[in-house]
C-alpha cells in the first residue's frame, strides 16, 4: 500500500478531525477532490470510516498520533 504525498496530507488532516470542506480549503482543492482523496484512503487502508482509516494508518506506522 502506497499513499501519495497528497493522500498523506489529507490523512494528517483527517487525524485532526477535519471535514472534507476544511480539507479542501486548507489544501486549495475542491470539496469533491477532498472527498475523492478520503475515499481513496479508505480503500487503500481497508477502512470503513474516517476514524478507522486514521487508526489503521497509525497501526501501520504511516502516521504518528
ZAPA-135974 format. One record per atom (N, C-alpha, C, CB): residue number from 1; x negated, y, z. Coordinates in nm, 2 decimals. Glycine has a CB too. Example, Ala and Ser with C-alpha at 12.3 -4.5 7.8 and 13.67 -1.06 7.14 Angstrom:
! residues 2
   i     xx     yy     zz
   1  -1.32  -0.57   0.78
   1  -1.23  -0.45   0.78
   1  -1.32  -0.33   0.78
   1  -1.13  -0.45   0.90
   2  -1.28  -0.22   0.71
   2  -1.37  -0.11   0.71
   2  -1.29   0.00   0.79
   2  -1.41  -0.06   0.57
This chain:
! residues 65
   i     xx     yy     zz
   1  -0.08  -0.12   0.00
   1   0.00   0.00   0.00
   1  -0.09   0.12   0.00
   1   0.10   0.00   0.12
   2  -0.07   0.21  -0.10
   2  -0.15   0.33  -0.11
   2  -0.05   0.45  -0.12
   2  -0.24   0.32  -0.24
   3  -0.08   0.54  -0.03
   3   0.00   0.66  -0.03
   3  -0.07   0.78  -0.10
   3   0.04   0.71   0.11
   4   0.00   0.86  -0.18
   4  -0.06   0.97  -0.24
   4  -0.09   1.08  -0.14
   4   0.03   1.02  -0.36
   5  -0.18   1.17  -0.18
   5  -0.20   1.29  -0.08
   5  -0.07   1.36  -0.05
   5  -0.30   1.38  -0.15
   6   0.02   1.38  -0.14
   6   0.15   1.45  -0.12
   6   0.23   1.36  -0.02
   6   0.22   1.47  -0.25
   7   0.23   1.23  -0.04
   7   0.31   1.15   0.05
   7   0.26   1.16   0.19
   7   0.31   1.00   0.00
   8   0.13   1.17   0.20
   8   0.07   1.18   0.34
   8   0.11   1.31   0.40
   8  -0.09   1.17   0.33
   9   0.12   1.42   0.32
   9   0.16   1.55   0.37
   9   0.31   1.54   0.42
   9   0.15   1.66   0.26
  10   0.39   1.47   0.34
  10   0.53   1.45   0.37
  10   0.54   1.37   0.50
  10   0.61   1.39   0.26
  11   0.46   1.26   0.51
  11   0.46   1.17   0.62
  11   0.43   1.25   0.75
  11   0.37   1.06   0.60
  12   0.33   1.34   0.74
  12   0.29   1.42   0.86
  12   0.41   1.51   0.91
  12   0.17   1.50   0.83
  13   0.48   1.56   0.81
  13   0.59   1.65   0.84
  13   0.71   1.56   0.90
  13   0.64   1.72   0.72
  14   0.73   1.44   0.84
  14   0.83   1.35   0.90
  14   0.80   1.32   1.05
  14   0.84   1.22   0.82
  15   0.67   1.30   1.08
  15   0.63   1.27   1.21
  15   0.66   1.38   1.31
  15   0.48   1.24   1.22
  16   0.67   1.50   1.25
  16   0.71   1.62   1.33
  16   0.86   1.64   1.34
  16   0.65   1.75   1.27
  17   0.94   1.55   1.27
  17   1.08   1.56   1.27
  17   1.14   1.65   1.17
  17   1.13   1.60   1.40
  18   1.06   1.69   1.07
  18   1.11   1.78   0.97
  18   1.22   1.73   0.88
  18   0.99   1.83   0.88
  19   1.31   1.81   0.84
  19   1.42   1.78   0.74
  19   1.36   1.79   0.60
  19   1.54   1.87   0.76
  20   1.44   1.74   0.51
  20   1.40   1.75   0.37
  20   1.39   1.90   0.33
  20   1.50   1.67   0.27
  21   1.48   1.98   0.38
  21   1.48   2.12   0.34
  21   1.35   2.19   0.40
  21   1.61   2.19   0.40
  22   1.32   2.15   0.52
  22   1.20   2.21   0.58
  22   1.07   2.16   0.50
  22   1.19   2.17   0.73
  23   1.07   2.04   0.47
  23   0.95   1.98   0.40
  23   0.94   2.05   0.26
  23   0.97   1.83   0.37
  24   1.05   2.07   0.20
  24   1.05   2.14   0.07
  24   0.99   2.28   0.08
  24   1.19   2.14   0.00
  25   1.04   2.35   0.18
  25   1.00   2.49   0.20
  25   0.85   2.50   0.23
  25   1.08   2.56   0.31
  26   0.81   2.41   0.32
  26   0.67   2.41   0.37
  26   0.57   2.37   0.26
  26   0.65   2.31   0.48
  27   0.61   2.28   0.17
  27   0.52   2.23   0.06
  27   0.54   2.31  -0.07
  27   0.54   2.09   0.04
  28   0.64   2.39  -0.08
  28   0.67   2.47  -0.20
  28   0.72   2.38  -0.31
  28   0.54   2.54  -0.25
  29   0.81   2.28  -0.27
  29   0.87   2.19  -0.37
  29   1.02   2.20  -0.35
  29   0.82   2.05  -0.35
  30   1.09   2.14  -0.45
  30   1.24   2.14  -0.44
  30   1.28   2.04  -0.33
  30   1.30   2.11  -0.57
  31   1.40   2.06  -0.28
  31   1.46   1.96  -0.18
  31   1.47   1.83  -0.25
  31   1.60   2.01  -0.13
  32   1.51   1.82  -0.38
  32   1.52   1.70  -0.45
  32   1.38   1.62  -0.45
  32   1.57   1.72  -0.59
  33   1.28   1.70  -0.48
  33   1.14   1.63  -0.48
  33   1.10   1.59  -0.34
  33   1.04   1.74  -0.53
  34   1.14   1.66  -0.24
  34   1.11   1.62  -0.10
  34   1.18   1.49  -0.07
  34   1.15   1.73   0.00
  35   1.31   1.48  -0.11
  35   1.39   1.36  -0.09
  35   1.33   1.24  -0.16
  35   1.53   1.39  -0.13
  36   1.28   1.27  -0.28
  36   1.21   1.16  -0.36
  36   1.09   1.11  -0.29
  36   1.17   1.22  -0.50
  37   1.01   1.20  -0.23
  37   0.89   1.16  -0.16
  37   0.92   1.08  -0.04
  37   0.80   1.28  -0.12
  38   1.03   1.12   0.03
  38   1.07   1.05   0.15
  38   1.12   0.91   0.11
  38   1.19   1.12   0.23
  39   1.19   0.90   0.00
  39   1.24   0.77  -0.04
  39   1.12   0.68  -0.08
  39   1.33   0.79  -0.16
  40   1.02   0.74  -0.15
  40   0.90   0.66  -0.18
  40   0.83   0.61  -0.06
  40   0.81   0.75  -0.27
  41   0.82   0.69   0.04
  41   0.76   0.65   0.17
  41   0.84   0.53   0.23
  41   0.75   0.77   0.26
  42   0.97   0.55   0.23
  42   1.05   0.44   0.29
  42   1.02   0.31   0.22
  42   1.20   0.48   0.29
  43   1.02   0.32   0.09
  43   0.99   0.19   0.01
  43   0.86   0.14   0.03
  43   1.01   0.22  -0.14
  44   0.75   0.22   0.03
  44   0.62   0.17   0.04
  44   0.59   0.12   0.18
  44   0.52   0.29   0.01
  45   0.65   0.18   0.28
  45   0.63   0.14   0.42
  45   0.73   0.03   0.46
  45   0.63   0.25   0.51
  46   0.82  -0.01   0.37
  46   0.92  -0.11   0.40
  46   1.00  -0.07   0.53
  46   0.86  -0.25   0.42
  47   1.04   0.06   0.53
  47   1.11   0.12   0.64
  47   1.26   0.14   0.61
  47   1.05   0.25   0.68
  48   1.34   0.14   0.71
  48   1.48   0.15   0.69
  48   1.53   0.30   0.73
  48   1.56   0.05   0.78
  49   1.44   0.37   0.79
  49   1.47   0.51   0.82
  49   1.35   0.60   0.83
  49   1.55   0.52   0.96
  50   1.37   0.72   0.84
  50   1.25   0.82   0.85
  50   1.17   0.78   0.98
  50   1.30   0.96   0.86
  51   1.24   0.76   1.09
  51   1.17   0.72   1.21
  51   1.09   0.59   1.20
  51   1.27   0.72   1.33
  52   1.15   0.50   1.13
  52   1.09   0.37   1.11
  52   0.97   0.38   1.02
  52   1.19   0.27   1.04
  53   0.97   0.47   0.93
  53   0.86   0.50   0.84
  53   0.74   0.55   0.92
  53   0.90   0.60   0.72
  54   0.77   0.64   1.01
  54   0.66   0.70   1.09
  54   0.60   0.59   1.18
  54   0.72   0.82   1.17
  55   0.69   0.51   1.24
  55   0.64   0.41   1.33
  55   0.56   0.30   1.25
  55   0.76   0.33   1.39
  56   0.60   0.26   1.13
  56   0.52   0.17   1.05
  56   0.39   0.23   1.02
  56   0.60   0.13   0.92
  57   0.39   0.36   0.98
  57   0.26   0.43   0.94
  57   0.17   0.43   1.06
  57   0.29   0.57   0.89
  58   0.22   0.46   1.18
  58   0.14   0.47   1.30
  58   0.08   0.33   1.33
  58   0.22   0.52   1.42
  59   0.16   0.22   1.32
  59   0.11   0.09   1.34
  59   0.00   0.05   1.25
  59   0.22  -0.01   1.34
  60   0.01   0.10   1.12
  60  -0.08   0.06   1.02
  60  -0.21   0.15   1.02
  60  -0.02   0.08   0.88
  61  -0.21   0.25   1.11
  61  -0.32   0.34   1.12
  61  -0.33   0.45   1.02
  61  -0.45   0.26   1.12
  62  -0.21   0.47   0.95
  62  -0.21   0.57   0.84
  62  -0.20   0.71   0.90
  62  -0.09   0.55   0.75
  63  -0.13   0.72   1.01
  63  -0.12   0.85   1.08
  63  -0.15   0.82   1.23
  63   0.01   0.92   1.06
  64  -0.19   0.92   1.30
  64  -0.21   0.92   1.45
  64  -0.11   1.01   1.51
  64  -0.36   0.96   1.49
  65  -0.04   0.95   1.61
  65   0.07   1.02   1.68
  65   0.01   1.08   1.81
  65   0.19   0.94   1.70
